[in-house]
Amino acid sequence: MEMTLEHFSSKFLLSAEKETSLLDIKKMMEEVSVRHIPIVHKEKPVGIISDRDLKFFANHSLLEKYCAADVMTPDPYSVPKHTPIKEVIDTMVTKKYGSILLLDSEEKICGIFTTTDALIAFKTFLKKASVVV
């Protein structure tokens, strides 16, 4: 059986609207210790913000003046939740993506797969291959 993204992705998912202030997004990230927040419109992904995106604004005390739409990366890489993990990891490595959004059959976000999740998957594969970790 081929392992798919949903086996290793984070199910708990926060999201924000395009109008959400960067200060609120930063607080959300800190409260639940995440590094990526999908930006949605009508429950569908339109962008993503990472903790790195906020660093410039945090250093300049501008978090209250700007909203998600001002800094988000538009059109985040998103795939159906049943996509084979190898395909996604290949894309993450090639394009240097830090996260991938998983979509359900209605194209709504149902999970997120990050580089941390990829390392957890790798560790699982090593254990199954009887490699000492």
Order of alpha helices (4+ residues) and beta strands (2+ residues): beta-alpha-beta-beta-alpha-alpha-beta-beta-alpha-beta-beta-alpha
